[in-house]
Amino acid sequence: MTFDALKTDLVTAPKIDWDFLLDAPLRIVIIIVGAIVLNMVMRLFIRRFSTAVAKGTVGSEKKAENSKFSSTVMESQRTGIEPTVIRERRAQRAKTVGRMLSSVATIIISVIAILMVLDQLNFNIAPILASAGIVGVALAFGAQELVKDYLSGFFMVIEDQYGIGDTVDLGEAVGEVEDFGLRKTAVRDLTGTLWHVRNGEIMRVGNLSQGWARAVLEIPVNYSTSMDTYREITETVTAEMAKDTEVASAMLELPEIAGVQSLSAEYRVIRTMIKTKPNLQWLVERSFRAELTNEFDRRGITIPIIQETVLRTLPRSADSPEATTDGDSDADDRARAAHMTQRTKDHGPSPLPSDDEIRSTTDEAGTDTSDKES
């Protein structure tokens, strides 16, 4: 190719429209890059927020791990839970909160960026905005329960109301939490039934595993056993329980005798409380009752029972003369009642009649089955 031919091609070549390239395409690139940068900045703030929610699980946990005044060590000393368990629980909370907020931020930023790009390409986005408004109104009415579930679950995670493995009381469902999400909670009760509870329907939460627990025992003791004797028995029972390493590690404090809870004609109820680790109060209660029963047997102390008196009578036969003569039966009843009253005054309460005495009474009245057959 000669120089003249090359010069002719350059002159006749189409010129680059720099005005077009600096107009819409440049703005589209700026919108996309800005959306990416904004998403990264939002994720950074969300990560820091998750760290604050988890109280030192991300980044700052290594610095505070060896400090005896760190929040993890102080909570472990207060509740008796291992620091590793506390850190794992907090890390789970941070991961759940961060994942949800990151997803929501990415969706919102992406939708806004797409609408701005369409506007730069001269698309009419007014119908899209109108449709989005209609969909928003429909969701406000149709999916408000779903939004309520997610918001309730989000605040439950932030406030650390409960987590997987906790024993909770959610009203109808009481048991161990097997699965916990932002929309629903799965609870396994004592019978093995798995309850799926929507987070928006949970009005109250009773967490039996958070922090520490308390074993409350109502012990019936007869009046012949003094309070000092019961304190000695409690100390002996505590010493026997300490021999079991599992029970001893579950107890955070020695048993506390609160005092007499109630009185009755047969016994008094003494309340005893023991502070334990979470979810181990039932183990301590069973161990205390077992050792207490053994100590009562060694000392010859019996568990008081309620005194009851049961009176048995046989129904009158339809063929009996007493059933046909109302006047005679009423007179006999009054005479029998007067006789029993006089006997009670003279000799005290009469013993219960035996079956032979009842049968002999019916035989004298002429209601014996053998007489009927003859």
BELCORTA-V715973 format. One record per backbone hydrogen bond with DSSP energy under -1.0 kcal/mol. NH is the residue of the N-H (numbers start at 1). CO is the residue of the C=O. E is the energy in kcal/mol with one decimal. If there is no record, write none. Layout:
NH_CO_E + NH_CO_E
This chain:
6_2_-2.1 + 7_3_-2.2 + 8_4_-2.0 + 9_5_-2.1 + 10_6_-2.0 + 11_7_-1.7 + 12_8_-2.3 + 13_9_-1.1 + 18_16_-1.6 + 21_17_-1.7 + 22_18_-2.0 + 23_20_-1.2 + 27_23_-1.6 + 28_24_-2.4 + 29_25_-2.4 + 30_26_-2.3 + 31_27_-2.3 + 32_28_-2.5 + 33_29_-2.7 + 34_30_-2.7 + 35_31_-2.3 + 36_32_-2.2 + 37_33_-2.7 + 38_34_-2.6 + 39_35_-2.3 + 40_36_-2.1 + 41_37_-2.4 + 42_38_-2.6 + 43_39_-2.3 + 44_40_-1.8 + 45_41_-2.2 + 46_42_-2.6 + 47_43_-2.4 + 48_44_-2.0 + 49_45_-2.4 + 50_46_-2.7 + 51_47_-1.9 + 52_48_-2.1 + 53_49_-2.4 + 54_50_-2.5 + 56_51_-1.6 + 60_58_-1.6 + 64_60_-1.6 + 65_61_-1.1 + 70_67_-1.1 + 74_70_-2.3 + 75_71_-2.3 + 76_72_-2.1 + 77_73_-2.2 + 78_74_-1.8 + 79_75_-2.5 + 80_76_-2.3 + 86_82_-1.8 + 87_83_-2.5 + 88_84_-2.3 + 89_85_-2.2 + 90_86_-2.3 + 91_87_-2.5 + 92_88_-2.0 + 93_89_-2.0 + 94_90_-2.5 + 95_91_-2.3 + 96_92_-2.2 + 97_93_-2.5 + 98_94_-2.5 + 99_95_-2.2 + 100_96_-1.9 + 101_97_-2.4 + 102_98_-2.3 + 103_99_-1.8 + 104_100_-2.3 + 105_101_-2.5 + 106_102_-2.4 + 107_103_-2.2 + 108_104_-2.3 + 109_105_-2.4 + 110_106_-2.3 + 111_107_-2.3 + 112_108_-2.1 + 113_109_-2.3 + 114_110_-2.4 + 115_111_-2.1 + 116_112_-2.0 + 117_113_-2.3 + 118_114_-2.3 + 119_115_-1.8 + 120_116_-1.7 + 121_117_-1.4 + 122_119_-1.3 + 123_118_-2.4 + 125_123_-1.0 + 129_125_-2.6 + 130_126_-2.6 + 131_127_-2.8 + 132_128_-2.6 + 133_129_-2.2 + 134_130_-2.1 + 135_131_-2.9 + 136_132_-2.5 + 137_133_-2.0 + 138_134_-2.5 + 139_135_-2.8 + 140_136_-2.1 + 141_137_-1.3 + 142_138_-3.5 + 143_139_-1.8 + 147_143_-2.4 + 148_144_-2.2 + 149_145_-2.2 + 150_146_-2.1 + 151_147_-2.5 + 152_148_-2.4 + 153_149_-2.5 + 154_150_-2.2 + 155_151_-2.1 + 156_152_-1.9 + 157_153_-1.8 + 158_154_-2.2 + 159_155_-2.6 + 161_156_-2.0 + 165_177_-2.7 + 166_163_-1.9 + 168_175_-2.7 + 169_206_-2.2 + 170_173_-3.0 + 175_168_-1.9 + 176_188_-2.5 + 177_166_-2.9 + 178_186_-2.4 + 179_186_-1.4 + 181_184_-2.5 + 185_197_-2.9 + 186_179_-3.1 + 187_195_-3.0 + 188_176_-2.9 + 189_193_-2.5 + 192_189_-1.4 + 195_187_-3.9 + 197_185_-3.2 + 199_183_-2.2 + 201_198_-1.3 + 206_169_-2.0 + 208_167_-3.3 + 212_210_-1.5 + 213_276_-2.4 + 215_274_-3.2 + 217_272_-2.9 + 219_270_-2.5 + 221_268_-3.0 + 225_222_-1.4 + 230_226_-2.0 + 231_227_-2.2 + 232_228_-2.1 + 233_229_-2.4 + 234_230_-2.4 + 235_231_-2.2 + 236_232_-2.2 + 237_233_-2.7 + 238_234_-2.4 + 239_235_-2.0 + 240_236_-1.9 + 241_237_-2.3 + 242_238_-1.8 + 244_241_-1.3 + 248_244_-2.8 + 249_245_-2.2 + 251_247_-1.1 + 252_275_-2.7 + 253_275_-1.4 + 256_273_-3.5 + 258_271_-1.9 + 259_271_-1.1 + 261_269_-3.8 + 262_269_-1.1 + 264_267_-1.6 + 268_221_-2.5 + 269_262_-2.5 + 270_219_-2.8 + 271_259_-2.6 + 272_217_-2.5 + 273_256_-3.0 + 274_215_-2.0 + 276_213_-2.8 + 277_250_-2.1 + 280_277_-1.7 + 284_280_-1.8 + 285_281_-2.2 + 286_282_-2.3 + 287_283_-2.0 + 288_284_-2.6 + 289_285_-2.3 + 290_286_-2.1 + 291_287_-2.4 + 292_288_-2.4 + 293_289_-2.2 + 294_290_-1.8 + 295_291_-2.2 + 296_292_-2.5 + 297_293_-2.1 + 298_294_-2.0 + 299_295_-1.8 + 301_296_-2.7 + 320_317_-1.2 + 325_321_-1.6 + 329_325_-1.8 + 330_326_-2.4 + 331_327_-2.1 + 332_328_-2.5 + 333_329_-2.4 + 334_330_-2.2 + 335_331_-2.4 + 336_332_-2.7 + 337_333_-2.4 + 338_334_-2.3 + 339_335_-2.2 + 340_336_-2.4 + 341_337_-2.2 + 342_338_-2.2 + 343_339_-2.4 + 344_340_-2.2 + 345_341_-1.9 + 346_342_-1.9 + 347_343_-3.1 + 348_344_-1.6 + 358_354_-1.8 + 359_355_-2.5 + 360_356_-2.6 + 361_357_-1.9 + 362_358_-1.9 + 363_359_-2.2 + 364_360_-2.1 + 365_361_-1.2 + 366_363_-1.3 + 367_362_-2.4 + 372_368_-1.4 + 373_369_-2.0 + 374_370_-2.0
